[in-house]
Amino acid sequence: MLNFHLTDDQSALRDRARRFAIDHVLPVAWYYDEKDEVPVQVLEKALDAGLMNADIPKIYGGQGIGLVDATIVTEEMAAACPGIATSIFDSSLGMTPLILSENEALKRRIFSRILVEGSRVSFATSEPTMGSDVASIRCEAKDAGDHYLLSGTKYWITNGGVSDFMSVFATVDPKAGHAGIAAFLVDMQCKGITVGKTIPKMGQRCSNTVGIHFNQVKVPKTNVLAEPGKGFHLAMKTFDRTRPIIGAFAVGAARSAMEYALDYAKKRRAFGSPLAGFQAIQFKLAEMYQKVETARLLTLKAAWEVDEGIELTATASIAKFYATEAAWEVVDEAMQILGGYGYTKMFPVEKLMRDIRLLRIYEGTSEIQRLIVSGWLLNSYEPAMPSMESLPMHREIDPDTHHEGAAFRCRLCGHIHYGDTAPESCPTCFFSAESFKAL
């Protein structure tokens, strides 16, 4: 039986995350956006409040919250500031390959350090010349006996400049494509790592984004997350779990923009009446709310499937690309309702618009998500309806015996022929009897 109610614990978690976001995230969001700097102290407060690194499994001493719980927290954080929400969540993204890894010794060692030291973990697949095309990774890992030597550059790395560990995807053979990719957990204190300057961005300026250069960085084999040939699969499994969270970013930001527009429409007067009294504004608000609600349902469904062990890649992709595109439409309409004020930095919608534009790009662009979903439809989806060439349309039933009479359908044009045998040719498209299929 379906149930769309949050549990008492989830409602309490939502309220706690909302209060944290309003008290600690919202007041500093515009200041750090202007500085183009991540507020590390807010991340530390989120950690102390149990709202960061909360998905470390209980078996290793963590809270072990599920993905549904994580989406609830993320929506509230993103409603206050999508950029800070990204920085808070990014440690979970970085830890996901470790959670999914089969390296038990590494899990116990690293999770204990994270829990004791409050360490942050970042995630690195992208490079200066590749983003969504993970198979074209060039960062190289050379086998050197009891360790690997990492050489190359990773780019667009969120929290790369403020993280303690990094999940790094590299290849043992750049020509091998998927088959050469491996994954490693790298201590950022290792010799040979250079952190680049902060990459200047249009939005998400409250999250740190940098390039990382590896120069013969020694990574012990005890830190291997996925052996060569298994790294690509690990990256894709990671995205199945993290793309619903991107949907939650979008839901939070869209909900926030809708609420700002609603507040403005109730208070702003034009032509002698509140804006909210005009049907054009009412329609906009209704469609904004419909998109927020729909995006949340899709996001929670994708998160629930992960928690249930279903992990259908298409569902995660649908949640990400619908929610992120819907959020853009909602924020755009919010700016339209606020008019000129919405376009200024004195009002919050301008920042939301800059922040959410990235959501349609990272962790697989909207175009990549469409490829994933269409590929699943074409190769894995099982239709409930029969194929069109087998449809028994206009089928005759004998009024006396109530037995169905013989019928044949032209597979080319759909013409139905009744009789004991197919006609020599179709009277509609003139193809031969071979084009008919018995119904």
N, C-alpha and C positions, 0 to 999 in steps of 0.2 A: 504494500500500500504506500502510495506517495505521501510524503510529509514535507511541507514547506515551512515548518516552524523551526527556529533555532532552539537548541536545548537551553536549559537555564544557565549552564556553564558557558555556552557560546554567547548568550545575551550579555552575561556579565563580562566576558572577554571583550565584546564589542564596546560596551560602555566604558570599560577601562582604557581601551585603545583610543576611543573618541575623546575621553577626558585628557589623556596624555597628548594627543594631537593638538587639541585646542590650547592646552596650558603650556606646552613646550615646543611644538613645531610651528604653529601659526604665528606666534609673536616674532619669531626670528627669520621667517621665510624670505621676506623681501630684503632684509638687510644682507643676508648671505647670498641672495640672488644678485644683488648689486656688486658684492665683493667677488663673486664667482668663486666661492669657497664652500667646502663642505663643513657644516658645524659639528665637529668631532664630539664636542661635549653633549650634543643631543643624541648622538649614537650611543655614547656611554650611558646616558640616562635611560635610553630605550633598553639597553642591556640590563641595567639595574632593575628596570621595571618588568623584566621578563618578556619583553616584546621583540627581542632580537636574539637570534641563535636559538630560538625556542623549539626548532624542529630537530634538534639532536635527539636521537632515539633514547627512550628510557633505559634500554639495556646498557647504554654507555653513560648513564647518569643524567641525561637531559630531560626536558619536559615531554618531548615526543609528540608535539601537537601535529595534527593532520593538515592536509592542504586546505580543507574547508576553513578550518580555524585561521590558517595563514591568510586566506583571501579576505576574511572578515577584518583582520588587523590591518592588512594592506589598504583596503578601501578607506578606512578611517584616516590612516596616515596620508594617503594620496589626496584626500579631500582637503587637507590642510596645506600640503606641499608635495607635488609629485616628485620633485627632485630629492628632497630629504627622504621621502618614502623609498625611492630607488636606493639610496645609500644604506638605509636600514635593511632593506630586503636583500641587498646584493650579497651579504655574507651567507644567506641561505642558498642563493644561487651558487656561490663558490663551494659550499659544503655538499651540495646535492651529488656531485660525482663521487665524493667520499662516502656518502650514505649508500649510494648504489653500488659502490665497489665491492669486490670480493676479498679485498685485503683487510682481514680482520685485525691483524696486529697493528696496522697503520691507523685503523679506525680508533682502536682503544688508546693508542698513544696520542693522536692529534685531538680527539674529542676531549680527552682529559685536560689537555693544555688549554683548549678553547674555553672549557668550563671554568678552569681555575684562573686563567689569565685574561679572559674576556677578549681573546684574539678575534680578528676579523679575517675573512677569507674572500678573495676575489676570484673571478672566473675569466679564463683567457682562451678563446678560440680565434677571434678576429685578428687580422693582420693588415698592414697598410694596403696590400693589393687584393685582399679577399675579406668578405663578410659572411653573407649567407651561404656561399659555396665552401662549406667546411672541408670537403674532399680535396680542395686545392691548397691546403696548408703547406707553407714553405719552411716554417720554423723547424729546425732539424734536431733530432735526438740521436746521437751516435753511441752505440753500445761500446762501453769501455771496461768490460769485465764485471766488477761488482757495482758499477754505477753507469749512468748515462751522462753525456755531455750535451747540454742544450745550447744551441746557437741560433740566433734569429731575433725577430722583433714581433711583439704582439701590440695591437693597437685598439683604441676605443675601450680600454679596460677601466670599467667602473670601480672606484675605490682602489685602483692600482697604486695610488700614492699614499694610501693610509691603511693598507692591509698588511697582515702579518704572514699570511700564507696565500698561495695562489694555485688553483687547479689549472694546469697548463696542458693544452693539447698540441702535440707536435708529431712529426713524422720521422720514421727511420729511413724512409725512401721517398723523396718528393715525386718520383715518377710512378709510385705505386697507388696513388689515389687513396680510396678508403682503406685498402689493405695495409697501408703503411702507418696509419695513425695510431698513436698511443697516448696515454694520459698520465700526468705526474702531479704529485702534490709537492710544491716547491716552497721552501722556507725563504721568505723575502730578505733574510739577512745573509743569504749565500753570497760568496764572492763572485763577481762577474755580472751582477744585476745592476742595470742603470735605469732609473725612473725618469721619464721625460717630463717636460714642462706640461702644466695643465692645458688641455686642448680647449681653446675658446669656443663656446657653443652658443647657439641662439637661445636655447632653453636648457632645462635640467642643470642650471648653473649651481644648484646647491648639492650636486653630486660631483665627486671628483672623477675626472676622465683623463687618462694619460696613455702614453705609449711606454712599453717596457722592453728594454733590450737585454738579451742574454748573450754573454760572451764566454763560451766554454764553461757554462755553469754546471757544477758537479751535483748530480741528483742521485742519491743512492737507490739501488733497485728495491730497497724496502719501502720506497716512496712511490712505487708504480701503482697508479689507480687502474690502469687498463693496459694489458700487454699490446704490442704492435698487432694491428688487425682488429682489435676490439675497441679502440678509442672512438671511432666514428659512432658505433652503436651506443656507447656510453654518452656521447654528446647528445645524440638524438633522444635517448631516454631522459636525459636531464631536461631538455626542452619540453618534453611531454609534461613534465612536472612543473616547469616554471612559466610556460606560456599562459596558463590560467591566471597566474599572478599578474602578468602584464594586463590581462583583462581587468583585474581588480584595480590596478592603477587607473585605468580608463574609467571604470565605474565611479571611483571616488572623485576624480577630477570633474567628470560630467555632472555628478550629483551636486557637487559644490557650485559649479557654474550655474546649474539650474536654480539652486536655492538663492544665489545672488541675484539672478534675473527676476525670480519671483518676488524677492524683497523689494527690488527696484520698481517693478511693475505695480506693486501695491501702493508705493509712496510717491512715485513721480506722477505729476499731473500734466496733461496736454489737452488743449482745446476744452478746458473746463472740467475734465474728468480724469480719474486715475487711468494710467495706461492699462491696468488690468481689466478695465471695463470695455476695452475694444476687442472685438471678436478676433481680429488678426493676431493680437498678442495672446489671447486665450488659446488659439490653435497652436501657436508656437510652443507655449508652455506645455500643452497636452502632449505634443509630439516629443518634446524633450523628456518629459517624465516617462513616456512609453519606451523610449530608447534606453533610458537609465535602467528601468525595470527589466527590460528584455536582456540587456547586456549583463546585468547581475545574475539573472537566472542561468544564462549560458555559462557564465564564469563558474558559478557554484556547481553546475552539473559537471563541468569538466574536472573541477577539484574533487567532487564526490567520487567520480569514476576512478581517479587516482587513488583515493583513500580506500576504495573497494577493491583495488587491484585490477581494475579493468584496463586502464591506461590506453585508451583508444586515441591514437595520434590525431585523427581527424577532429575529434571533439575539442582537443586543446587548441588546434589551429582555428576552428570556427570561433571559439570563445575569444581568442586573441584578435582575429581580424574584424569580427563584428564589433566587439566592444571598443576597440581603438578607433575604428572609423565612425562609429556612432558617437563617441566622445567628441571627436572633431566637429561633427555636425551640431552637437548640443552646445559646445563652447562657442561656435560661430554664431549660433542663434542668440546665445546669451549676450554676446558682444553687440549684435544687432539691436536687441532690446535696450541695452544701455546706451546705444548710440555713441556719440563722441566721447562721453565719459568712459565707456568701455574700452576705448582705444588708448586711454592714458594710463600711465604707470601709477596714478593715484587710486585706481580701482583694480580689483584683483583679477578680472577676467583676462587682461592682457598677458599676465604672467602664466595663467593656466593655458592659454593658447600656445605660448612658446614652449611650455613644458610638455604638453601632450603630443606635439607634432612628432617627437621622436618615437612615440609608442608604435607607430605604424612602420618603423624602420628596424629597431633592434630586436634581437632574438628571432630573426626571420622576418623579412618584409611582408606586407600584406600580399604582395604578388607571390612570394614563396608559399604563404599559407594557402592561397588559392590553388597552387600547383599540388600541394599535399592533399587538399580536400578533393580536387578533381581526380587525382590519381587513385585515391581510395574509392571514389564513386565508380570509376571505370574498371577497377580491378578487384575490389573486395566487397562492395555493396551488394546485398542480396535483395532484389526487388520482391515485393509481395504480389504484385500483379503479373499476370502472364505476359509473354512477349506479344507485341502487336500483331504479328503474323498468326498468332494462335487465338486471337480474340473471337469469341462466338457471337459476333454482332449480328442482329437481325435474324437470329436462328428461329426456324419454324418449329412449332410443336403441333403434332397431329391432334385435332380437336376430339377425335374418337378414341384413339389409343393412348394419347398423351405421351407417345414416344417421340423422341427427337428425330427428325428426318436427316438424311445425309446432307452435308454442306461442305463446300470447299472455298478457301479464301485465297485470292491472288496475293502473293507476298510482295508484289511490286506496287500495285495501286490500291489494294484493299477490297476489290470487288468480291461479293459473296455470290457463289453459284450453288444452287440446290439441285440435287440429282444423285444418281447412283455413282456417276463418275465425273471427273473434271471435264470441262469443255476442251475441245481441241485448241482453242485460243480464247484469250480473255476478250469479251466484247467491249471492254472499256479501254484497256491499254494495248491489246492485240498481242501480248506475249503468249507463248505456247503453253500447253497443259502442264509442263514442268514447273511453271511459276506458281501453280496451285498447291495448297496444303490442305489435307483433310482436317476438318474441325471435329 
